[in-house]
Amino acid sequence: MAEVGPEETDNAIVVVSGTHGVEGYLGSALQRHHLETYDRDRTGGPVLVFVHALNPYGFSWVRRVNEDNVDLNRNFIDWERPAPANDDYHDLALAGPALVERSRSGDVVRDVDATARSPRTRASPADHLGRPVRPSNGRLLRRHRAHLVEPMDERVHRASPVWHAASGDPRPAPGLGPWGHGELISSAAPGDPALDRQRAWWDDVTSLHDGTSVSAELAGEWLGAVTDLRPDTEVTGVAIEYGTVDPITVLQGLRADAVLHASGAPSAPEAKTIRDQVRAAFIDDDPAWLEACWARYLPVVTTAVERLT
């Protein structure tokens, strides 16, 4: 974690990367460039807090999931209560081996494509993978909750932060939307004052809950859980979803990764090829794509700074 800005302030902007580990490549690039170009003479306004990688294992191994094979951005729920219904996940699970079996035959690939393109999996097949299905996930997530909240408590425990996600974090899954476009996505539903604030700040904010977003409606993403994690704090947060390649290409990369790890061979000869495939689904090394991402990121943060100054 790094922070820049005034020592004494009641407002903070928190930029988080790497919730889905592989998305940390873009998030890290944006954070690093931001720090390199930051106006160090600024004395007023909010403090900026940068969380480099919420999921360092996934970042290191070029995976969406963490070391327990858990998707962090589908499991920030109250595990003392029943897990939310997840019919779409179970529809995909009917393909069973199609997502995780060791064979990678053309027939299996076609089965996955057909399932992924079905009307029930409306936005991106990846949206329906890794959703909360078992209470054990709650135990596995404790350290990530601590990594997200506890290190900041000492510095910003009095703050009213703007929790802002860069790079597809908290919910940036590059792969949704047009190439290079950054959609601003809210976890708040219509009628929620948080959504009203977000749209007043940034205008073109979509919601997971009213059909305006390219994303399907999700359960368990961490931005939606922040108000429960920090009930004493007013949160105005958005995720930036950057488009990369088509969703089926993303799914095939994730499927290859799942097969690799399910077979217990993460260091097999084909591992590098598969990791390159996954990486290419979530970050484009074309300078024009990176420039487009930066051009979207900077005004979002700048507006938040202005609102809190």
C-alpha positions, 0 to 999 in steps of 0.5 A: 500500500502507498499513500500520497497527499495531505497528512491531515484530512478527513477524505480519502480516495482509495485505488485498488488493483488486482482483485482478479489477479491478472487484472493487476497488470493494468491496475499496476500500470495505472497506479505507477503512472499516476504516482510518477506524474502526481503533483507533489506540491499539492497541499489540500484535498484528499489523501490518495491511497493505492492498494497495489494487489488485493490478490497477489497470488492471482497476480503472480500466477496470472489467474483470476482466482486466489490461492484457494481457487476462490474468485474474490469478487464474487464472495464478499458476502455475509457467510452467516446467512445462506448464499444467494441463489445462483442459477446461472452458475449451475447452468454452466456447471451442467457442462461440468467437465466442459469447464474443468476436465483435463481433455481440451477436445474440440467437442468440449470447446464447442459445448462451452461456447454454446453454453456461454452464448445462451441467453441466461449468460447474458453479458460475459460467461466469466461473470457467472464463474466463481460465484459464491456457492459454499460457506467455506469460502467465507473462511478463505476470504478473511485474510483478503478482507483484512488486506483490504480494510485493516491496513487503511484503518490506522491512516484513514479511520476517520475518512470519508473515502471514495473507493475507486477501482482501477483496472477492472478492480473491484470489478473490472474484468477487462473483456467486457465492452468495446476495445479500450472503452472504460465503463463506470459501473456502480454496485448500488441500485436505483434509489440508493443515495450512493448511486445518485452521488456517483452519477452527480460526480461522473454522469455516465455511471451504469448500475449492476442492478438496472440493466444499464451495465454491460455486466450481468448482475453480480453477488459478492463483489467487494465494492458492494460490501464496503458499506458493511465493512466500513459502516461509519464511512460514506462511500462513493465508489465505482469500478472501471471496466475496460474492454479488451477481447470478445467474451468467448476468447476470455472464457477460453483463456480462463478455461485453459487456466482452470484445466491447467490447475485442476490437473495439478500441473501449473508448471507443465510445458504448456503453462507459459502458453496458457498464462500468455493466453490469459494475460492477453485476455485481460491486458492489451500491450498496444500503446493505444489501448493503454493510452485509452485506459489512462485517459479514462482513469485520470478524469475519474480520479481528478473529478473525485479529488475536485469533489473532495477538495 
